[in-house]
């Protein structure tokens, strides 16, 4: 009982801390409300319509109610176990003040507390949805029994899946953070896992796996939870399977907590793997007084990494100081690839069109243009949208060195363009060739990609210097990074969208009537715009889009010279 009490206390403290972290940020609360309330509301209303129609048995469906309930229960169970595993491998498997906690509380109590806190957080999501469905169904006349059985099904799913996820997650976390081979490459492994996940979504593999689990797990123990729901709905439920859910949950709860205790004892008491090898640390930029011009900077490192040859080649073209800053930006990205995950977020907005192209075997005509926008956006935000914040603790060293604003700005623009221009042009060009586009359009996309990337980088560096961010924010649940500010993101994204839009109109005058009709429909008070006005405005917009990067660079150079460190 003492272990249970300690576990409950630890879980309560962890849940309270998590809730404070969530409610402490207004934007996060708004996003949660936007994501949760529609699901609860629409789910409850849908259940109400089903209940008013006479219950689930009266609703026509291609599959039987029993197969849907059992298959869905099994898939949800597997999904929750995988989600908890991923969370535990990340930040949830790390203990705050681990030395003090593990020296005063038994490991089994700590593991139990971790399981209970994860279960409480899962229930905080699942129970409101279950109650909304049950209340809606009951109000619609379908019956009041689901008010009991649906929350019980959620409770059974959480108490059986969460312990398994925590135990497996702690084991995987130990391998990834304590075994040298994996620990030194965990960032790359995580990035590969993310790319595999995204690829599975795009290619339809994810849907195929879910469908296979749905069919193959119909008779598995997790599917018995579906019988609890069916018994409450009085539709083809097996009371024996529903009764077996209780020992099923009890066994997995005990086994899961025991496994989490064993894995936690091995993981939390083990020493982490120290970094080394090619992972260079800070770089010192010092004044070389023997230089011919008396002011160029040189960089001295204690270790020799794979970027040195590239740096020497760059130094011949752009100078030692500029080359050192370029390579330093690349080193940061290579050492912490997980910090660049925020760049991939826009990809999820194009999942639909990419999936359609993969399934049909034909590249959509819109995909090359979308790829151009993404390449230009991603290639600029990584290195040029927060140049001051990216310096981190080395910013005072950079400011006190002889690196001037011109070299600083040029280095960050080069860091992005030297990577994004060749890769982006190859990607966009390949998609354009594969898409049903005319040769003239293919050429325009190939030529436009490096131009948009360069202009976007030049514009982004001024925006990033004007509104820098120095504090780290959460990129994933277990990764924090210094990313560009929200204002910089918005301003830079709007510039790219407007610049490409006006360039498209100038390139293809046939778009002028379409844009005019769209603007006339959007404008209030009956205002209208004709095609000729759109054409003139587009040409003015192109001129402004070409001038804005020059002004931005001029501002960034001057602003860097005036930066001070408190």
C-alpha positions as CSV (number, residue, x, y, z in Angstrom):
1,X,0.0,0.0,0.0
2,X,2.9,2.3,0.7
3,X,4.2,1.8,-2.8
4,X,0.7,2.5,-4.3
5,X,0.4,5.7,-2.2
6,X,3.8,6.9,-3.3
7,X,3.0,6.2,-6.9
8,X,-0.3,8.1,-6.6
9,X,1.5,11.1,-5.1
10,X,4.2,11.1,-7.8
11,X,1.5,10.8,-10.5
12,X,-0.5,13.7,-9.0
13,X,2.6,15.9,-8.9
14,X,3.5,15.0,-12.5
15,X,-0.1,15.6,-13.8
16,X,-0.3,18.9,-11.9
17,X,3.0,20.0,-13.4
18,X,1.9,19.0,-16.9
19,X,-1.4,20.8,-16.6
20,X,0.4,24.0,-15.5
21,X,2.7,23.8,-18.4
22,X,-0.2,23.5,-20.8
23,X,-2.4,26.2,-19.2
24,X,0.6,28.5,-18.8
25,X,0.6,29.2,-22.5
26,X,-2.5,30.8,-23.9
27,X,-1.8,29.8,-27.5
28,X,-1.5,26.1,-26.4
29,X,-4.8,26.3,-24.6
30,X,-6.5,27.8,-27.6
31,X,-5.1,25.1,-29.9
32,X,-6.2,22.4,-27.5
33,X,-9.7,23.9,-27.4
34,X,-9.8,24.2,-31.2
35,X,-8.7,20.6,-31.5
36,X,-10.8,19.0,-28.7
37,X,-14.1,20.8,-28.6
38,X,-15.1,20.1,-32.2
39,X,-14.4,16.4,-31.7
40,X,-16.4,16.3,-28.5
41,X,-19.3,18.4,-30.0
42,X,-19.5,16.7,-33.3
43,X,-19.1,13.2,-31.8
44,X,-21.8,13.9,-29.3
45,X,-24.1,15.2,-32.0
46,X,-23.4,12.2,-34.3
47,X,-24.2,9.8,-31.4
48,X,-27.4,11.8,-30.8
49,X,-28.4,11.2,-34.5
50,X,-27.6,7.5,-34.2
51,X,-29.7,7.2,-31.0
52,X,-32.6,9.1,-32.6
53,X,-32.5,6.8,-35.6
54,X,-33.2,3.8,-33.4
55,X,-29.7,2.8,-32.2
56,X,-26.5,1.5,-33.9
57,X,-28.3,-1.6,-35.2
58,X,-30.7,0.6,-37.3
59,X,-27.9,2.4,-39.1
60,X,-26.9,0.8,-42.4
61,X,-23.2,0.0,-42.7
62,X,-21.0,-2.2,-44.8
63,X,-19.6,-4.0,-41.8
64,X,-21.4,-5.5,-38.8
65,X,-21.5,-3.5,-35.6
66,X,-19.7,-6.2,-33.7
67,X,-16.7,-6.3,-36.1
68,X,-16.5,-2.5,-36.1
69,X,-16.5,-2.4,-32.3
70,X,-14.0,-5.1,-31.8
71,X,-11.6,-4.0,-34.5
72,X,-11.8,-0.4,-33.5
73,X,-11.1,-1.4,-29.8
74,X,-8.0,-3.4,-30.8
75,X,-6.7,-0.6,-33.1
76,X,-7.2,2.0,-30.5
77,X,-5.4,-0.2,-27.9
78,X,-2.4,-0.7,-30.2
79,X,-2.3,3.0,-31.1
80,X,-2.4,4.1,-27.5
81,X,0.4,1.7,-26.6
82,X,2.5,2.9,-29.5
83,X,1.8,6.6,-28.5
84,X,2.8,6.0,-24.9
85,X,5.9,4.2,-26.1
86,X,7.0,7.1,-28.2
87,X,6.3,9.6,-25.4
88,X,8.3,7.5,-23.0
89,X,11.2,7.2,-25.4
90,X,11.1,11.0,-25.5
91,X,10.8,13.4,-22.6
92,X,8.4,11.3,-20.5
93,X,11.0,8.7,-19.8
94,X,13.3,11.3,-18.2
95,X,13.0,12.0,-14.5
96,X,13.2,15.5,-13.1
97,X,15.6,15.6,-10.1
98,X,16.3,11.9,-10.7
99,X,19.1,11.8,-8.1
100,X,17.0,13.1,-5.3
101,X,13.9,11.1,-6.3
102,X,15.6,7.7,-6.8
103,X,17.5,8.1,-3.5
104,X,14.4,8.6,-1.5
105,X,11.7,6.6,-3.3
106,X,11.8,2.9,-4.4
107,X,12.1,2.5,-8.1
108,X,8.9,0.5,-8.3
109,X,7.0,3.5,-6.8
110,X,8.6,5.8,-9.4
111,X,7.7,3.4,-12.2
112,X,4.2,3.1,-10.9
113,X,3.9,6.9,-10.6
114,X,5.0,7.2,-14.2
115,X,2.4,4.7,-15.4
116,X,-0.4,6.3,-13.4
117,X,0.5,9.8,-14.6
118,X,0.4,8.7,-18.2
119,X,-2.9,6.9,-17.6
120,X,-4.4,10.0,-16.0
121,X,-3.4,12.1,-19.0
122,X,-4.8,9.6,-21.4
123,X,-8.1,9.4,-19.4
124,X,-8.3,13.2,-19.5
125,X,-8.5,12.9,-23.3
126,X,-10.6,9.7,-23.6
127,X,-13.2,10.1,-20.9
128,X,-14.7,13.4,-22.2
129,X,-15.1,12.0,-25.7
130,X,-16.7,8.8,-24.3
131,X,-19.1,10.8,-22.1
132,X,-20.0,13.0,-25.1
133,X,-20.8,10.0,-27.2
134,X,-22.7,8.3,-24.4
135,X,-24.8,11.4,-23.5
136,X,-25.6,12.1,-27.1
137,X,-26.7,8.5,-27.7
138,X,-28.8,8.5,-24.5
139,X,-30.5,11.9,-25.3
140,X,-31.3,10.6,-28.8
141,X,-33.2,7.7,-27.3
142,X,-30.6,4.9,-27.9
143,X,-30.4,4.0,-24.2
144,X,-28.6,5.0,-21.1
145,X,-26.4,1.9,-20.6
146,X,-23.5,3.4,-22.7
147,X,-23.1,6.0,-20.0
148,X,-21.5,3.3,-18.0
149,X,-20.0,0.9,-20.5
150,X,-18.2,3.5,-22.7
151,X,-16.2,5.1,-19.9
152,X,-15.4,1.6,-18.6
153,X,-14.1,0.6,-22.0
154,X,-11.9,3.7,-22.1
155,X,-10.7,2.9,-18.6
156,X,-9.9,-0.7,-19.5
157,X,-8.0,0.5,-22.7
158,X,-5.9,3.0,-20.8
159,X,-5.1,0.7,-17.8
160,X,-4.0,-2.1,-20.1
161,X,-2.2,-0.2,-22.9
162,X,-0.4,2.5,-20.9
163,X,1.7,0.1,-18.7
164,X,2.8,-1.8,-21.7
165,X,3.8,1.4,-23.5
166,X,5.8,2.7,-20.5
167,X,7.7,-0.5,-20.1
168,X,8.5,-0.9,-23.8
169,X,9.3,2.8,-24.0
170,X,11.8,2.7,-21.1
171,X,13.5,-0.3,-22.6
172,X,13.9,1.5,-26.0
173,X,15.0,4.7,-24.3
174,X,17.7,2.8,-22.5
175,X,19.0,1.4,-25.7
176,X,18.9,4.7,-27.5
177,X,20.5,6.8,-24.7
178,X,22.8,4.3,-23.0
179,X,24.2,2.1,-25.8
180,X,27.0,4.1,-27.4
181,X,26.3,3.0,-31.0
182,X,22.7,4.3,-30.8
183,X,23.2,7.1,-28.4
184,X,25.7,8.9,-30.6
185,X,23.3,8.7,-33.6
186,X,20.0,9.0,-31.9
187,X,19.2,12.3,-33.6
188,X,19.7,10.7,-37.1
189,X,17.7,7.7,-36.0
190,X,14.9,9.8,-34.8
191,X,14.9,11.7,-38.1
192,X,14.8,8.5,-40.1
193,X,11.9,7.3,-38.0
194,X,10.0,10.5,-38.7
195,X,10.7,10.3,-42.4
196,X,9.5,6.7,-42.4
197,X,6.4,7.7,-40.6
198,X,5.7,10.5,-43.1
199,X,6.5,8.2,-46.0
200,X,4.1,5.6,-44.6
201,X,1.3,8.2,-44.6
202,X,2.1,9.5,-48.1
203,X,2.3,6.1,-49.7
204,X,-0.8,4.7,-48.0
205,X,1.2,2.1,-46.0
206,X,-0.1,3.5,-42.8
207,X,-3.7,3.0,-43.8
208,X,-2.9,-0.5,-45.0
209,X,-1.3,-1.4,-41.6
210,X,-4.3,0.0,-39.7
211,X,-6.6,-2.0,-42.0
212,X,-4.6,-5.2,-41.4
213,X,-4.7,-4.7,-37.6
214,X,-8.4,-4.0,-37.8
215,X,-9.1,-7.3,-39.5
216,X,-6.5,-9.6,-37.8
217,X,-7.1,-8.5,-34.2
218,X,-10.9,-9.1,-34.2
219,X,-10.5,-12.1,-31.8
220,X,-7.5,-10.8,-29.8
221,X,-7.8,-9.9,-26.1
222,X,-7.7,-6.1,-26.8
223,X,-10.8,-6.6,-29.0
224,X,-12.7,-7.9,-25.9
225,X,-13.0,-4.3,-24.8
226,X,-15.2,-3.8,-27.8
227,X,-17.6,-6.4,-26.3
228,X,-17.9,-4.2,-23.3
229,X,-19.3,-1.5,-25.6
230,X,-21.5,-4.0,-27.5
231,X,-23.0,-5.3,-24.2
232,X,-24.0,-1.7,-23.3
233,X,-25.5,-1.2,-26.8
234,X,-27.3,-4.6,-26.6
235,X,-25.9,-5.5,-30.0
236,X,-24.2,-8.9,-30.6
237,X,-22.0,-8.5,-27.5
238,X,-20.3,-11.6,-25.9
239,X,-20.8,-11.3,-22.1
240,X,-18.0,-13.8,-21.5
241,X,-15.5,-11.8,-23.4
242,X,-16.6,-8.6,-21.7
243,X,-16.1,-10.3,-18.3
244,X,-12.6,-11.5,-19.4
245,X,-11.6,-7.8,-19.8
246,X,-11.2,-7.5,-16.0
247,X,-8.4,-10.2,-15.7
248,X,-6.9,-9.0,-19.0
249,X,-6.5,-5.5,-17.6
250,X,-5.2,-6.8,-14.3
251,X,-2.6,-9.0,-15.8
252,X,-1.3,-6.3,-18.2
253,X,-1.3,-3.7,-15.4
254,X,0.8,-5.9,-13.1
255,X,3.1,-7.1,-15.9
256,X,3.5,-3.6,-17.3
257,X,4.4,-2.0,-14.0
258,X,6.8,-4.8,-13.2
259,X,8.4,-4.4,-16.7
260,X,8.6,-0.6,-16.2
261,X,10.3,-1.2,-12.8
262,X,12.9,-3.5,-14.3
263,X,13.6,-1.2,-17.3
264,X,13.5,1.9,-15.1
265,X,16.0,0.5,-12.6
266,X,18.4,-0.4,-15.4
267,X,17.9,2.9,-17.2
268,X,17.7,5.5,-14.5
269,X,20.7,4.3,-12.6
270,X,22.9,4.0,-15.7
271,X,25.3,6.7,-16.8
272,X,24.5,8.4,-20.1
273,X,26.8,8.1,-23.0
274,X,29.1,11.1,-23.3
275,X,29.3,12.8,-26.7
276,X,32.5,12.8,-28.7
277,X,33.9,11.9,-32.0
278,X,33.0,14.3,-34.7
279,X,30.6,16.2,-32.6
280,X,32.6,19.4,-32.3
281,X,31.7,21.8,-29.6
282,X,31.9,25.5,-29.5
283,X,33.9,27.4,-32.1
284,X,36.0,30.3,-31.2
285,X,36.3,33.2,-33.6
286,X,39.4,35.3,-32.9
287,X,41.2,38.1,-34.6
288,X,44.1,37.2,-36.7
289,X,46.3,40.3,-36.4
290,X,48.8,38.9,-39.0
291,X,46.2,38.9,-41.7
292,X,46.9,41.0,-44.8
293,X,43.8,43.2,-44.2
294,X,44.3,43.2,-40.4
295,X,40.6,42.3,-39.7
296,X,39.6,38.9,-41.1
297,X,38.7,36.2,-38.6
298,X,39.9,32.7,-38.3
299,X,38.5,29.8,-36.4
300,X,40.5,27.4,-34.2
301,X,39.1,24.0,-33.3
302,X,40.4,21.3,-31.0
303,X,39.0,18.5,-33.1
304,X,39.1,17.9,-36.9
305,X,35.7,17.1,-38.4
306,X,34.4,16.3,-41.9
307,X,33.5,19.9,-42.6
308,X,37.1,21.2,-42.6
309,X,37.7,20.4,-46.2
310,X,34.5,22.2,-47.2
311,X,35.5,25.2,-45.1
312,X,38.9,25.4,-46.7
313,X,37.3,25.4,-50.1
314,X,34.8,28.0,-49.2
315,X,37.5,30.2,-47.6
316,X,39.2,30.6,-50.9
317,X,36.0,32.1,-52.4
318,X,34.4,34.1,-49.6
319,X,37.1,34.5,-47.0
320,X,38.0,32.7,-43.8
321,X,35.5,34.4,-41.4
322,X,32.5,34.0,-43.7
323,X,33.4,30.3,-44.4
324,X,33.8,29.6,-40.7
325,X,30.3,31.0,-40.0
326,X,28.8,29.1,-42.9
327,X,30.3,25.8,-41.7
328,X,29.4,26.5,-38.1
329,X,25.7,26.8,-39.1
330,X,25.9,23.5,-40.9
331,X,27.6,21.9,-37.9
332,X,24.7,23.0,-35.7
333,X,22.2,21.5,-38.0
334,X,24.2,18.2,-38.4
335,X,24.6,17.8,-34.6
336,X,21.0,18.3,-33.8
337,X,18.8,17.2,-36.8
338,X,15.8,16.8,-34.5
339,X,15.8,20.6,-33.9
340,X,14.9,21.1,-37.6
341,X,11.7,19.1,-37.4
342,X,9.7,22.3,-37.4
343,X,10.7,22.8,-41.0
344,X,8.8,19.6,-42.0
345,X,5.5,20.7,-40.5
346,X,4.2,22.3,-43.7
347,X,4.6,18.9,-45.4
348,X,1.6,17.5,-43.6
349,X,-0.5,20.2,-45.4
350,X,0.4,18.6,-48.7
351,X,-0.2,15.0,-47.7
352,X,-3.4,14.8,-49.7
353,X,-1.9,15.9,-53.0
354,X,1.2,13.8,-52.5
355,X,-0.8,10.7,-51.6
356,X,-3.0,11.2,-54.6
357,X,0.0,11.4,-56.9
358,X,1.5,8.2,-55.3
359,X,-1.7,6.2,-55.6
360,X,-2.4,7.3,-59.2
361,X,1.2,6.9,-60.3
362,X,1.1,10.4,-61.9
363,X,2.6,13.6,-60.5
364,X,0.0,16.3,-60.1
365,X,0.4,19.4,-62.1
366,X,0.3,21.5,-58.8
367,X,2.9,19.4,-57.0
368,X,6.0,21.1,-58.6
369,X,4.7,24.6,-57.7
370,X,4.0,23.4,-54.1
371,X,7.5,21.9,-53.9
372,X,9.0,25.2,-55.1
373,X,7.2,27.0,-52.3
374,X,8.3,24.5,-49.7
375,X,11.9,24.4,-50.8
376,X,12.1,28.2,-50.8
377,X,10.4,28.3,-47.3
378,X,12.4,25.5,-45.7
379,X,15.7,26.5,-47.3
380,X,15.5,30.0,-45.9
381,X,14.0,29.5,-42.4
382,X,16.6,27.0,-41.3
383,X,19.7,29.3,-41.5
384,X,18.5,32.9,-42.2
385,X,15.3,33.6,-40.3
386,X,16.9,33.8,-36.9
387,X,20.6,34.4,-37.3
388,X,21.2,36.1,-34.0
389,X,19.2,33.5,-32.0
390,X,20.9,30.6,-33.7
391,X,24.3,31.8,-32.3
392,X,23.2,30.8,-28.8
393,X,25.9,31.2,-26.2
394,X,28.5,32.1,-28.9
395,X,26.7,35.3,-29.8
396,X,28.9,37.5,-27.5
397,X,32.0,35.9,-29.1
398,X,30.7,36.6,-32.6
399,X,29.9,40.2,-31.7
400,X,33.2,40.9,-30.1
401,X,35.2,39.5,-33.0
402,X,36.1,41.4,-36.1
403,X,33.2,39.8,-38.1
404,X,31.2,42.7,-39.5
405,X,27.6,42.8,-40.5
406,X,28.3,42.2,-44.1
407,X,30.2,39.0,-43.5
408,X,27.7,37.8,-40.9
409,X,24.7,38.3,-43.2
410,X,26.5,36.8,-46.2
411,X,27.5,33.7,-44.2
412,X,23.9,32.9,-43.2
413,X,22.5,33.6,-46.6
414,X,25.2,31.3,-48.1
415,X,24.5,28.6,-45.5
416,X,21.0,28.3,-46.7
417,X,21.4,28.9,-50.5
418,X,24.3,26.5,-50.9
419,X,22.1,23.7,-49.7
420,X,18.7,24.7,-50.8
421,X,19.5,25.8,-54.4
422,X,21.0,22.6,-55.7
423,X,18.7,20.2,-53.8
424,X,15.6,22.3,-54.4
425,X,16.3,22.8,-58.1
426,X,16.8,19.0,-58.5
427,X,13.6,18.2,-56.6
428,X,11.4,20.8,-58.3
429,X,12.9,20.0,-61.7
430,X,12.4,16.3,-61.3
431,X,8.8,16.8,-60.3
432,X,8.2,19.3,-63.1
433,X,9.6,16.9,-65.7
434,X,7.4,14.1,-64.4
435,X,4.3,16.2,-64.2
436,X,2.0,17.0,-67.2
437,X,3.6,20.4,-67.8
438,X,4.7,22.1,-71.0
439,X,8.5,22.5,-71.6
440,X,8.1,26.3,-71.1
441,X,6.5,25.7,-67.7
442,X,9.2,23.2,-66.7
443,X,11.9,25.7,-67.6
444,X,10.2,28.5,-65.6
445,X,10.0,26.3,-62.5
446,X,13.7,25.2,-62.8
447,X,14.9,28.8,-63.3
448,X,12.5,30.2,-60.7
449,X,13.6,27.8,-57.9
450,X,17.1,29.2,-57.3
451,X,15.8,32.8,-57.8
452,X,13.0,32.4,-55.2
453,X,15.4,30.7,-52.8
454,X,18.0,33.5,-53.0
455,X,15.4,36.3,-52.8
456,X,13.7,34.5,-49.9
457,X,17.0,34.1,-48.0
458,X,17.9,37.8,-48.5
459,X,14.5,38.9,-47.3
460,X,14.5,36.4,-44.4
461,X,17.8,37.6,-42.9
462,X,16.5,41.1,-42.3
463,X,13.3,39.9,-40.8
464,X,15.1,37.5,-38.5
465,X,17.5,40.2,-37.3
466,X,14.6,42.6,-36.7
467,X,12.5,40.1,-34.6
468,X,15.0,37.6,-33.2
469,X,14.2,34.8,-30.7
470,X,16.7,33.8,-28.1
471,X,14.7,31.5,-25.9
472,X,14.1,27.8,-26.7
473,X,10.6,26.5,-27.5
474,X,9.3,23.0,-27.6
475,X,9.6,21.4,-31.1
476,X,8.5,18.0,-30.1
477,X,7.5,16.6,-26.7
478,X,11.1,15.8,-25.9
479,X,13.0,18.4,-28.0
480,X,13.5,22.1,-27.4
481,X,15.2,24.4,-29.8
482,X,15.6,28.1,-30.6
483,X,13.4,28.6,-33.6
484,X,12.4,31.8,-35.4
485,X,9.8,33.9,-33.9
486,X,6.1,33.7,-34.9
487,X,6.2,37.2,-36.3
488,X,9.2,36.3,-38.5
489,X,7.5,33.1,-39.7
490,X,4.4,35.0,-40.7
491,X,6.1,37.9,-42.4
492,X,8.5,35.7,-44.3
493,X,5.7,33.2,-45.4
494,X,3.5,36.1,-46.6
495,X,6.4,37.5,-48.6
496,X,7.1,34.2,-50.3
497,X,3.4,33.6,-51.1
498,X,2.8,37.1,-52.5
499,X,6.1,37.1,-54.4
500,X,5.4,33.8,-56.1
501,X,1.7,34.8,-56.8
502,X,2.6,38.1,-58.5
503,X,5.4,36.4,-60.5
504,X,3.0,33.7,-61.6
505,X,0.5,36.4,-62.8
506,X,3.2,38.3,-64.7
507,X,4.5,35.0,-66.2
508,X,1.0,33.8,-67.2
509,X,-1.3,36.7,-68.2
510,X,-4.1,34.3,-68.6
511,X,-4.4,34.2,-64.8
512,X,-5.3,37.9,-64.7
513,X,-9.1,37.4,-65.3
514,X,-9.2,34.6,-62.7
515,X,-7.5,36.7,-60.1
516,X,-9.7,39.7,-60.9
517,X,-12.8,37.6,-60.4
518,X,-11.5,36.2,-57.1
519,X,-10.6,39.7,-55.8
520,X,-14.0,41.1,-56.9
521,X,-15.7,38.3,-55.0
522,X,-13.7,38.9,-51.8
523,X,-13.8,42.8,-51.8
524,X,-16.6,44.3,-49.8
525,X,-19.2,47.1,-50.7
526,X,-19.5,45.8,-54.2
527,X,-16.0,46.8,-55.2
528,X,-14.6,45.1,-58.3
529,X,-11.2,44.8,-60.0
530,X,-10.7,44.3,-63.7
531,X,-8.0,42.1,-65.4
532,X,-5.9,45.0,-66.6
533,X,-5.6,46.4,-63.0
534,X,-4.5,43.0,-61.8
535,X,-1.8,43.0,-64.5
536,X,-0.5,46.4,-63.5
537,X,-0.6,45.5,-59.8
538,X,1.3,42.3,-60.4
539,X,4.1,44.1,-62.2
540,X,4.4,46.6,-59.4
541,X,4.3,43.7,-57.0
542,X,7.2,42.0,-58.8
543,X,9.3,45.2,-58.6
544,X,8.6,45.4,-54.9
545,X,9.4,41.7,-54.4
546,X,12.7,42.3,-56.0
547,X,13.5,45.4,-54.0
548,X,12.4,44.1,-50.6
549,X,15.3,41.7,-50.2
550,X,17.8,44.4,-50.9
551,X,16.3,46.7,-48.3
552,X,16.2,43.7,-45.9
553,X,19.9,43.0,-46.3
554,X,20.8,46.6,-45.9
555,X,18.8,46.7,-42.6
556,X,20.3,43.4,-41.4
557,X,23.9,44.6,-41.9
558,X,23.3,47.8,-40.1
559,X,21.3,46.1,-37.3
560,X,24.1,43.6,-36.6
561,X,26.6,46.4,-36.1
562,X,24.3,47.9,-33.4
563,X,23.5,44.7,-31.5
564,X,24.5,44.7,-27.8
565,X,24.6,42.0,-25.2
566,X,23.1,42.7,-21.8
